[in-house]
Amino acid sequence: MTLGTETIVKTMCRQILVAAALVFTPTTDGSTTVYFGPTQPNGIDRGNWIQTVPGKGWCALLRLYSPLKPFFDKSWRAGEIDEVK
């Protein structure tokens, strides 16, 4: 595992480590939207969707490698997770 995001998806029998060189596709304003859910939404690139298990809880963890000054001086912070219907 050298690039991308890492996710553990627990399936019926076992946990699967999804180490991905997932390539996120940014939106037109430069931000990145990531969707979490059991099925990939229509029109959403694979890299912007992380599969979850229906009826099971999940949590998100943001890991930053070599954060820049805005992280340390707190002028940047990660956005909130918003429900999309």
RAGI-V821452 format. One record per pair of residues at least 12 apart in sequence whose ideal C-beta (glycine too) atoms are under 6 Angstrom apart, sorted by the first residue. I is the first residue (numbers start at 1). J is the second residue. Records with the same first field share a line. If there is no record, write none. Layout:
BEGIN
I=J, J
END
This chain:
BEGIN
1=19
3=21
4=20, 21, 22
5=20, 22
6=19
7=50
9=51
10=53
22=47
23=47
24=47, 48
25=45, 48
34=48
35=49
36=50, 52
37=52
38=52, 54
62=78
END
